[in-house]
Each structure stands twice: as C-alpha cells, then as structure tokens.
Amino acid sequence: MAAYGAWRVLSAAPAEVSIDAAVASVEQQQVSNDTVAKAVDNSKVDASLSSDGVWYVDTDSGNFSFEEASGSFVGFRVKEKLAKIGDMTAVGRTDQVEGELSIQSDRLASVSISADMSTIVTNDSRRDNAARNAMNVRENPMASFVLDEPVNLPKTDGSQISVQAKGQLTVNGISKPVVFELEAQVVERSIVVVGQAEITFADYDVAVPSARIVISAEDHGIVEFQLLFAQR
C-alpha cells in the first residue's frame, strides 16, 4: 500500500517548464479575454524584448495548481529512487512570487525575484511538509534571485530568445552564484520567461528529505520557474 501510494503521488509530477507550453497558455488566456483585448490600443503593443522600462511579475494572470500552472510560479525538481517502484521525480512549486526586471537599451539591466518557499506545494501534504522542513522555511522562508550583471538581448521579431543569466540565488538565507538558462518571448502585453538552473543542496544547508520507501535521493536538483511580466 505504501508503494502504491508513492507511485500515485509521484506519477502525477508535472512536466518541466517549457517556453512553448507557457506561451500557449498565455495565448489561450488572451483569446478567452478577447472582449477586453479589443478595447486595448494595439498600437501600444511592442512585440520585442527591447522595450525599455520596468516589467513586474504578473500574479493576476493565469491559474496555479500543482498539476497545471498557467501563471507565474517557481519550484524545484529532484530525482529519487523508491523501493519496488524505481526512479521518480519529486516536484514542488509555489505561485507566491514577486519581483521585477528592467530592460534598458537592448539589455536586461536588472532582475530581482523573490518567492515564499513556506508555501511550496506538491500533490501530497506529507511531501509538502518534508520539502518545507528541508529548506528550513520557519527561519528562512524567502528565496530570491538577483542578476549580477546586465545581459545583452538578441534582436527578435517576436520569436523566442535564449540567454544565460548569472546572479545570486539565495535559499535558506545562503547566497551562491548560479547561471540560469532562460527562454523568453513577448506575447501581446506580456513577457513570458522560463528558466532552469541546477543546484547542490548542501551549498544551501538544505537536507535531502528521507523516508522508509526512499532508497536514495540525489544531492542536487533543478530550480525552475515560469514567470509572466507586465508593465504597470
């Protein structure tokens, strides 16, 4: 029964973040809100990533659930090996995200993102608690990323771009340099960004959760995010 329960929980893990999936979700939302969109002056829509100004994390658009998130979220992915089941991937996510990015003269000038990891969820409350305890959220609930240096943005006609963003990732009150692989695309009045970076848990004093059914769990994992940005 324990093995079946673990299989049921982990087999439902959502797919990795994808720029194609994120853009499709945003486009679908905009089609459903077509009446509102028609009232907007489309001449003000700039389908490029060179629009100067500050863009803020949009927490109003889309929906969030563990299984399917069409809005902004951050999370993690960890590979495990379970008794009588084999290799699985544990996933946790939260939509409690805020922050902003600044674009100046065809460059990503600054990025500052924070997330409340005390609200991280999986699709099982027992795993929720294990993940939160491992990250010591009682003492250090907030995780953040701050860009170290500006990033040149390639010219685009509205298609997807890929860049690397070097910065400081803070988890459990500890900051370490990381490089996020980013993909982005402008969709109407939004900038859609997805990203991933691999981290080692020990670097942040994060304990790998254990359980009787878990034979082994990797000491590293993926931090991932899907963020929608809008100007105010």
N, C-alpha and C positions, 0 to 999 in steps of 0.2 A: 504493500500500500504506500509506503514511503517513497519507493522508487517510482511508482505510478504518479504520485502527487508531484514529485520533482519534474518528471517528464512533462506533465500537463502544464506546469508553471513555465518551464524554460523553453518548451517547444513553441510558445507563442511570442518569443522575443522578436521585436520589430527589426526591420532591415536597417542597415547602416544609412546614415544621412546621404542624400543624393540631390544634386542641384536640379536634375531633371524632374524628380518627384516633387521637390519643393516648389519649383516654378509652375508645374502643372496644377498644384493645389491652389496657388495664388491666382492663377488664371481662371480656374474654376470658380473661385470665390467672386472674382470680379465679374464674371459672366452672370452669376446669380444676383449680383448687385447692379445689374445693367441700368436700372432706372436711375439710381444715384449717379452712376458713372456718366450718364448722358448730360447731367446737369453741370459737369465739370468742364472747364475750358480746356479742351485737349491741346490747345496751342501752348499750354504751360508744361506739357509733359515732355521730358527730355530723356530719350532712350539711350543714354550714355552713362558711363561711370566717371565722367569728367565734370559733372555739375558741382560747382563749388558750394560749400556750405556744410552745416552740421546735420547729420541724419541720426535719428533716435530709434532705439529698439521699439518696435511696434508690438505692444502687448494686447491690443484690441482685436487685431485681425486673426482669423483662423480659430481653430479649436485645438484643445490639448487633451490627449489621453495617452496612456502608456502604449496602447496598441497602434494608434494612428494620430499623429500630431501634424496639423496643417499650419500652426502658428509658430511662434518663437519658443525655443527650448534649448537647454544644454543637458549633457548627460555623459555616461560612460559605458564602455563595453569591456567585459572581462571573460576570458576563456577558462572553462573549468572541465574537469573530468569527474563524472559521477559513477558511483558503484552501480553495476548492472545496466547502465544507460550509455555511458561513453562521453564523448566530447559535446559540450553545450556552451552557449554564450549567455552570460548574465548581463542584463541591461538595466540601467536606471536613468530616469530623466526627470527634469523639473521645468516648469514654464515660468517660475518666479525669477525672471531675468530683467535687468535694466542696463542701460548704458548708451553709448553714442560713438559715432565715428565722424571724422572730419575729412572732407576732400578739398584740397587746395591745389590749383594749377596742375591738374592731371596726376596728382599724387594722393595716396592715402596718408594724410598727415598725422592723424592720431586715432587711436582706438582705446576705449575703456569700457569693459563689460564686467558685470558682477552678477552672481547667482546665489540664491539662498539654498544651500545644499541640505538644510534641515527639512526641506520639502521634497527631497528626492523620492520618487516612487518607482517600484517595479510593478509586476502584476500579482504580487503576493505580499501581504503585510509583514510576514516574517522576514522576508528578504529586505523590505523597506528598513526595518529596524537594524538589521545586520549591516546594511550599507551605511546608514547614518552613523551608527556607532563606530564603524571602521574609520570614518572620516572625522570623528571627534566633533560632531556638529554642535554639541552642547557648549563647547568652549569656543569653537571657531566655525560658525555656521556659514560664513560667506566665502565664496571662491571668486577669483577675479582674474582677468587678463588685461594687461596694459601693453600697448605696442611700444617697442624700444626705439624704432627709427622709421621715418617715412618710407613708403613703398611706392615705386613708380607703377602707374596703372597703364596697361596697354590700350591702344586705341581700339574701339569696338563700335560696331554698328547696331548694338543692342544684343549681340550674341554673348555667349558665356565667356568669361575670362578665368584664368587660373594664376594665382600668385602665392608667394610664401610670405608669411607674417611672423617676424621674430619679436618676441616680447617676454614679459614676466608673467608666469602663471602662479597664482597663489592659492594653495589648498591647505587647510588645517593651519593657517597662519604662517606657512612657509612659502617663500617665493623662489622659483627656479626658472632659468631661461628655457624657453621652448620655441619650436618652429611649427606653426600651424600651416597646413596645406589648405588653401582657400579656393573656393569656386564661387563666382558671383554672377548675377545677371539682373538687369533692370527690367521690371515688369510694371508697365504703366507708371504709377507714382510710388513704387516701392523698389528698394534694392534688396534682393534675396541673396543671402550668403550662407554657405555651408562650409564646415571645416572640421579637420581631424588632426590630432597630434598624439603620439604615443608617449606615455609617461611610466616611470618606475615608482611604485607605491612607496617604497622605503624612502625615497627622496623627500616625501612629504609626511613622513611618520604615519602613513596610513597602513593599518593592519589588514592583511588579506583575511576576509571572513572565513570561518571554517564551520563545518557541520559533519555529522556522522556519515552522511551519504557522500560527502565531497572527498574524493580520493586525492585530488590535487587541484590547485588553482594557480594560475600564472602570477608572478610577482610584478607584472606590468599589464597595462591595458590602454584603451583608447579613450581619450576625451573627445567628444564630438558635439557639434552644435548646429542648429538651424535657426537663423535669425532673419527677421524681416525688419528693414529700416525704412522710416518715413521722415519727411521734413515737417516741421510744425509751422 
